[in-house]
Amino acid sequence: MASGQEQQHYEFSAGPGVVPGEVKAEIAANLVDFEGHVGRSIMEMSHRGETVTRVADEAEATLRALLHVPDSHAILFMQGGGTAQFAAVPLNLVGRSAAAPVRADYAVTGTWTVASAKEAGKYVAVHECVNVQKSAGRFVAVPPQSAWAPTPADAAYLYYTDNETVSGVEFSWVPTVTGATELVCDMSSNFLSRPVDVARFGVIYAGAQKNCGIAGLTIVIVKKSLLGRHRADTPTVLEYKITDEKKSMLNTPPVFAIYVAGLVFKWVQRQGGVAAMEQRAKERSAALYGAIDASGGFYVAPVEPSARSRMNVVFRIKHGDEALERLFVAEAEAAGLHTLEGHRSVGGLRASLYNAMPMEGVNALLDFMARFRAKHA
Ligand code: PMP
């Protein structure tokens, strides 16, 4: 690279994650004078006004089209991130039988399901049908549902995390539920990265800051027939039914984050929709895992191929040479490849390859990894 100015920068952070360049340019062009409103920025407009109402309606309609969300399901724009949903899910789904202890089933495949099950435990009796943490060998995998403990018949819902962001473990299939048990999924870190049959789910939720823009907005897709099942003591801001009734404008919403999400949804549409996102995710992650597997043990991916995340590629150097990993992160940073350190709870390395990561970013990382390996093997 001839000069610092010409250096490319790629953001591999697990979240907040990369935002499409086109979207950032659109935001910049409209930041001060919003879409021709001279002197008026969307940051300052009332959420009850015509412009913000239109922006929010459009964002919702675009998302509905992208994921083919059926009329049976409502789309809610909430706040509090995935963490608020850890509580909102049990609070909204177990109210009907408040007198009796109510059960929920959790398929624990990593850190975020551990956290959500712990929070749910304040409100429901938690059953764990599987716990990958406990059964983990050196290579983490997701056992097939036939190997899980059966979901108790009285479980209000079966909960799973489609993509575990910390350990880089992703489902390649959708669990099944029977009877009155609803399927609930945390799609925070792989939302909009592949088609999904929304009709199968009671609740899908995702924080926006990975695949649809910036932090502050949480997207909840909920089966309308479940609205009204909340416990009487559910905090109003966490209640799905009133959020739906108030068209996600119960209180001041995160207007700017909704605006950005709407731009990202349109960007996904222009790219060819979620099928195109899936194709790109496969290409990016296959290239990176391929290089790791071909490195003769210098780089090691600790997840079974069947459960490897397409979004968060977790790897180690020489099975955990921490000094070399620190050097890798520092040298990568200097080369414009940002935030490649693993989650603080597990260490190692992690390259997050969200929808907006261009293949050029992956290729730049592969070049760097080859150079680093040649120096340190
Ligand atoms: N679920 C998953 C899969 C996540 O990756 C995260 C955050 N990285 C959360 C939940 C928590 O989300 P938030 O920080 O938005 O509360």
Boltz pocket constraint, residues with backbone or C-beta under 6 A from the ligand:
constraints:
  - pocket:
      binder: B
      contacts: [[A, 14], [A, 15], [A, 80], [A, 81], [A, 82], [A, 83], [A, 84], [A, 112], [A, 161], [A, 163], [A, 164], [A, 165], [A, 166], [A, 186], [A, 187], [A, 188], [A, 189], [A, 207]]
      max_distance: 6.0
